[in-house]
């Protein structure tokens, strides 16, 4: 799971770097693409966690599902922040 999260962070940083190198209208498009990538990556991570939880039971299953929900929420929050920042700079 650490490899997935590390890959997600690297992809997010790379995409954010590309968005900073673009011109004004392209910056916003790049920020949107970055936000979409963040959401997709965190959703994929959360889906993998949900799949793991399916093989569990009881409290362990509940904890894994809660962690998956937290990963999803974190990704959505980060993506929203990226979009908001792009909106404020344009």
VEXTOR-931294 format. One record per residue (C-alpha): chain; x, y, z. Coordinates in nm, 2 decimals, padded with zeros to 4 digits. Example, Ala and Ser with C-alpha at 12.3 -4.5 7.8 and 13.67 -1.06 7.14 Angstrom:
REM VEXTOR-931294
 ch     c1     c2     c3
  A  01.23 -00.45  00.78
  A  01.37 -00.11  00.71
//
This chain:
REM VEXTOR-931294
 ch     c1     c2     c3
  A  00.00  00.00  00.00
  A  00.29  00.23  00.07
  A  00.40  00.19 -00.29
  A  00.06  00.29 -00.42
  A  00.05  00.60 -00.20
  A  00.41  00.69 -00.29
  A  00.33  00.66 -00.66
  A  00.02  00.87 -00.61
  A  00.22  01.15 -00.45
  A  00.48  01.14 -00.72
  A  00.22  01.16 -00.99
  A  00.05  01.44 -00.81
  A  00.37  01.64 -00.77
  A  00.47  01.58 -01.14
  A  00.13  01.69 -01.26
  A  00.14  02.00 -01.04
  A  00.48  02.08 -01.17
  A  00.35  02.06 -01.53
  A  00.06  02.29 -01.44
  A  00.30  02.55 -01.31
  A  00.50  02.55 -01.63
  A  00.19  02.62 -01.85
  A  00.05  02.96 -01.95
  A -00.26  03.11 -01.78
  A -00.55  02.93 -01.95
  A -00.34  02.62 -01.97
  A -00.25  02.65 -01.61
  A -00.61  02.61 -01.52
  A -00.65  02.31 -01.75
  A -00.34  02.15 -01.61
  A -00.47  02.21 -01.25
  A -00.79  02.04 -01.35
  A -00.60  01.75 -01.49
  A -00.39  01.73 -01.18
  A -00.70  01.74 -00.96
  A -00.86  01.46 -01.17
  A -00.54  01.25 -01.14
  A -00.54  01.30 -00.76
  A -00.90  01.19 -00.74
  A -00.84  00.89 -00.97
  A -00.54  00.78 -00.78
  A -00.69  00.81 -00.43
  A -01.01  00.64 -00.55
  A -00.80  00.35 -00.69
  A -00.62  00.32 -00.36
  A -00.94  00.33 -00.17
  A -01.10  00.07 -00.40
  A -00.80 -00.16 -00.33
  A -00.85 -00.11  00.04
  A -01.22 -00.19  00.00
  A -01.13 -00.51 -00.18
  A -00.89 -00.60  00.10
  A -01.17 -00.53  00.35
  A -01.40 -00.76  00.17
  A -01.18 -01.05  00.28
  A -01.19 -00.94  00.64
  A -01.46 -00.95  00.91
  A -01.57 -00.77  01.22
  A -01.37 -00.47  01.35
  A -01.08 -00.52  01.11
  A -01.32 -00.49  00.81
  A -01.47 -00.18  00.96
  A -01.13 -00.02  01.02
  A -01.02 -00.09  00.67
  A -01.34  00.05  00.52
  A -01.29  00.36  00.74
  A -00.94  00.40  00.62
  A -01.06  00.37  00.26
  A -01.32  00.64  00.32
  A -01.05  00.86  00.47
  A -00.82  00.81  00.17
  A -01.11  00.90 -00.06
  A -01.20  01.21  00.14
  A -00.84  01.32  00.15
  A -00.81  01.29 -00.23
  A -01.13  01.49 -00.28
  A -01.01  01.76 -00.04
  A -00.67  01.78 -00.21
  A -00.83  01.79 -00.56
  A -01.07  02.07 -00.45
  A -00.78  02.27 -00.31
  A -00.60  02.24 -00.64
  A -00.91  02.35 -00.83
  A -00.97  02.64 -00.59
  A -00.61  02.76 -00.62
  A -00.63  02.75 -01.00
  A -00.95  02.95 -00.99
  A -00.80  03.22 -00.76
  A -00.49  03.26 -00.97
  A -00.68  03.31 -01.30
//
